[in-house]
């Protein structure tokens, strides 16, 4: 019984405890794992009620993303109301979820001033970091570094170290350059050595003196050994280079003069009689003495010898053919291509020869075999007379004592200046077509082949006629049918004036008061006295060009007169020396072509002679000495009626055909090659050999071509 009571009491006690316990709050602890964030204190809960979530933790660089039941996967968010849905019956831990915050770092702009180098784009560089070294180049320079400031590219303050310096602000860096030096080396290819040139990039570089190689002409410097890229010396390039000399093998001229032994043609003269003028036409010649005697010789196609027939002849005195008054005599002659004018002491004009264009001025086109007096054609006053005569290819002119200019003859290019291209059969006065100033008059006249010109007393120059090669000198190639002034086309020194003009086939020349020489017109046959650089590739010089500097005059020597022929030009100096330039195929210059004036007197051994007159025409040259001797050069077909050409003439008061030319020819031979010394076998003659001078006293002693032009002389002697 007692036991039963005890069990009852225990049962009631347990029941009461259970009832009490059921009526009390059971607390659970929730822990917060912040996953490396700031610490969050745990909270307690009854496990089934709404809870208060603590303040969010923080974590550098991350944004808090809430609390989760599960860690790492973060699939079940844990919120203040989570326990209402999913009560807990024990302590638990929730986990913080973090979202990485995308942080925009601080950057700075770095700009670059390349100071002549290639462009460098600005860089964006993160604060407190190193920057990449910018690539920049500049031709001819080396980049020394980048600097934080500069003074117009001259003074640089602080160099930036790309291995240690860090960015902390926007900035500009400046390139500093060091100029490079380069070397030009020279491979002269067997020529003389040339010293190399070392200079800074882009500085001026002058071409060194050309190397020399015997037998070759220097052809310039090239960048490559194949000579495809020529080099111009201006400034130092941006690299070391080697230049290669190009050599052009020289072609030298061998001129062969092959002649018969000479013959002598005497002109009988008195002791005090001298030859004062000799002129040549196309195939004939005329001589005038100081006693007014006239001699002619050569071809006589149109009666140009004035002997009364068309028979070719040796030297003949035709003085008696002139109908002269007792006190009258011939004082001047002028020879055209196939006609002749002669002027007497009393001012009478005599004409003979071809008259195809009215060039005799007698009103017809009938040729004359004897001298005709045409003075009456001028209708001059009794106190006016003719003082000068002139001839061109087929034109004629005369100047009177009152300075009136009369013209007649051929006019197909307007060379008469009469405003048309019609031939003029009688003398016509054209003075009024020249715009002369008060007290100005015509002082000197010259007729070329198909153009004409004059100089006035005020040193003004007028030209007219053919201008196809620029021979009028007015910077055009347009013919002019009337006289035009060209004075202003001369570039003269202060105080200098034009004194004389001299015209040729398609060329013109002038001499000034201070003895300057000007030439212009066609460069064909290289007869203007120009340097190679002045005429190469240029076919016409369209205005007067000074060439005085191209003469090798001695001190005190200067040009006095000029004669311009078909293929060559002669110049006579005040010292009686003769200079020539142009084509010498026929020996008219004494042995070789020359674009620069050469001293013919020295070449022929005439240096001591006093030449007082020169004449060039077609392929020939004439020189007359103060002693009255004639010196002939070149080709004169049948001038002596022999049927042969000849070169050279000299003898006291004689016309001396030094040798009859069988052949004059020129060959081009490379330096070092064998010279052709062969010869023809001629019936009745024996070849005497090849000589090195026209005195025929020294045989040629070499067989290979030297590094110069040579003339060799072969002579055939009669068996």
Secondary structure by P-SEA (a helix, b strand, c coil): caaaaaaaaaaaaaaaaaaaaaabbbbbbbbbccccccbbbbbbcccccbbbbccccccccccccbbbcccccccccccccccccbbbcccbbbbbbbbbbbcccbbbbbbbbcccccccccccccccccccbbbbbbccccccccccccccccccccccccccccccccbbbbbbbbbbbbbbbbccccccbbbbbbbcccccccccccccccccccccccccccccbbbbccccccccbbbbbbbccccccbbbbbbcbbbbbbbbbcccccccccccccccbbbbcccbbbbbbcccccccccccccccccccccccccccccccccccccccccbbbbbcccbbbbbbcccccccccccccccccccccccccccccccccccbbbbcccccccccccbbbbbbcccccccccccccccccccccccccccccccccccbbbbcccccccccccbbbbbbccccccccccccccccccccccccccccccccccccccccccccccccccbbbbbbcccccccccccccccccccccccccccccccccccccccccccccccbbbbbccccbbbbbcccccccccccccccccccccccccccccccbbbbcccbbbbbcccbbbbbbcccccccccccccccccccccccccccccccbbbbbccccccccbbbbbcccccccccccccccccccccccccbbbbbbbbbbcc
